[in-house]
């Protein structure tokens, strides 16, 4: 059974950092692309970043470019999202998602929720002033 488990969320002051982790089990890790999404109440889930299979491509939402870094470690079946210089507007529930072949790449247009097949339960990130 495919499963994604996120961790690393929490409460942080503006300007601080957090690293989110997503452990994937039941997947052939290198065959899948992964995305990070976030959602706040009353708004649609939005794509933040993605990484293609074999880490061959990445994408960042404009508002997080230069602050967030996505990476993966196939030896640990884990995808990371390093978030630096956090802003109030980064607050939300962050979800990890996986997309399988043949579409396991990271589009230049960014990840769209409907494209992803598997989802984690989410981890809350709260940025305070």
N, C-alpha and C positions, 0 to 999 in steps of 0.2 A: 504493500500500500504506500502510495506516494504521500509524503508529509513534509510540510514546511513549518519550522518553529522559529519565530523571531524572539529576540531578546535585546536588551541594551537601552531600552527607552528609560525615561525618567524626567525629573524636574531639573532644569538648568537655567541659570541666569543668561540673559542676552549677552552675546559675545563668547559664551562658553562652547564646549565641545561634547559630543557624544558619538559613540560608535555603535551602530546597530549591527547585529549578526542574524543570519538566517541559515539555519542548519537544514539541509535537504536530506531526506531519507527515502529509500525506495525508488530513487532516480538513478539513471545512468548519467551522472552529473555533467560530464563534458558534452553530452548531447543536447543539453538544455540551455536556454537563455533565461535570465532572471531580471526581474524588474522590482523597483521599489516605488510604491504608491503612498499617498497620504490622503486623509479625509478628515474634514472637520464637520461638525453637525450642520445640517442644512445645505451642505455643498456636495457637489459630485466628487467622486474619487479622482485624483489627478496623478498623472505619472510624474515622478520625480527624477528617476534615473533608471538606466537599464544597462545590461552587459550581455553580449552575445555568447553563444556557445564557444567554448575554448577561449573565452575572454577576447574575442577577435574584434569586438566593436563596443563602444560605449556611447551613452547619450546622457546629457544633463539638461534639466529644465533651466530655462534662462535665469530664473531667479536664484538658482543654487550654484550656477557655474562659478568656479573659483573657490567655492566654500565646501562643497561636498565632493567626495571621491568614492566611487564604487570599485570594488575589487572582489576577486574570488580566490579561494584556495581549494583546489580539487582534492588535495590530500585530506582535507577536513570536510569536504562536501559542504562548504560554507561560503556564503556571499556576505560581504560587509558593505556598510555605508558609513564612511567616516564623515561626520558633520562638524564643521568648524564655524566659528563666528556666527553662532545661531542667532536668529532674529525672532521677534515675537510671532511673525507670520509663518514661521516654520512649525508652529504648534499644530498637532494633529495626531491621529492614529496612523502609524506607518505600517504598511503591509508589504510583505514579500510575496512575489508571485513567480511562477515558472511557466515557460512556454517551450513546447517540445518541437522536434523536427516535423516538417521541413522548415518551419518558421522560427527557428531558434536563433534569430539574429536580432540585433538592436537597430531599429529603424532610425533614420535621420530625423524622423518626425516625432520620435519619442514613443514610449510604451502607451498603448491604449488598453484599458482594463478588459474590454471584451475579447481581446486577443489571447489572454492568458488563461491557462487551463487549471492551474492549481494555485491555491492561496493559503497563506498562513492566517493565524488568528489575530494578528496585529499587536503592536506595542505602542503605548502612549508616549508621546514626546510633548512636554510642556515647557515652553520658554517663557520665563518671567522677566519683568523689567527691574 
